[in-house]
Amino acid sequence: MAGSPQFKIFNPSGEYVAACKYAEDAAALTAILGEGTKIKHGHSHVVWTEGAEDMSAGESYDYVAGVVFARIKKKGEDYMRSVGRL
């Protein structure tokens, strides 16, 4: 059985509007919704905020995916350090 999509999209008003299985799809929707749109990993960990990043999501969906996965990895590493496992 497939799991639920891990990327949640919140529009500039903070309303949960979509879930995406792939980070690149989340980036495309973020580009459409514009500045202030957030991609969250789950419902709490913000991994992208449109308008607060080095480039806009519309410039490169692959770039967004790279940033998103780097931030997810960092959060996991930070957690492992905090419990003394890294």
N, C-alpha and C positions, 0 to 999 in steps of 0.2 A: 504494500500500500504506500502511496506517495505521501510525503509530509507536506505540511502547509508551507506556502511561500514565505521565505525568511525576510524579504525586504518589504517594509511597509512605507507607503508614501503618504505624507501629510502636506496638505496644501498650505499656502502662505497664511491662511487663517487658523492653521493648526488642526484642521479637520482631517481625520483619517479617510483617505479616498480610494486607496488601492493597495493590493499586495502583488508582488512580483517574485517569480521564481529566480530570475536572472538579474544581476546587477545592471547589465547593459539596458535591459527593458526599463528598469527603475530610472536609469539615467535619461532615457528618451521621454518618459512621462514627466520627469523633473524639468527637462528643458521646455516642455510644452507649458507646464504650470507656472514656471518662472521664479523670479527672485523671492526668497523666503521659503520655498518648498524644501522639505527635509526628507531624506531617506534615512530610515531607522532599520537597524538589524534587530528584529523583534519589534517590540513596541516601545523600547526605552533607549537603546543605545544609538544616538545620532551619529551616522557615519558620513553624511554629506548635507551641507546647507547651501542651497543655490544662492549665489550672490556673495558668499563669504569665502569662496575658494579661489585658488589661483587662476582658474578659467571657468567658463560656464559649461554646464553639462552638455549643451548642444554642440560644443566644439569637438568633443571626443567622448563617446560613450565608453570606449575602452579605457580612457584615462580615469573616468569616474569609477569604473569597476576596479581598477588598480588601487586607487585611493581607498575605496570602500573595503577591499579585502585586506589592505595593509592596516587599516584601523581596527578591523575585527581581530586580526592576528595580534596586534599590540595589546588590545584589551585582554585577550586570552593569556598572553605572556605576563602582563601586569598582575592578573589574578593568580597565576601559578607562582609568581614571586611572593605575593602576599601570603600565600599558604605554605611557603617554604619548599616548593617543589621545583624551583628553577634556580 
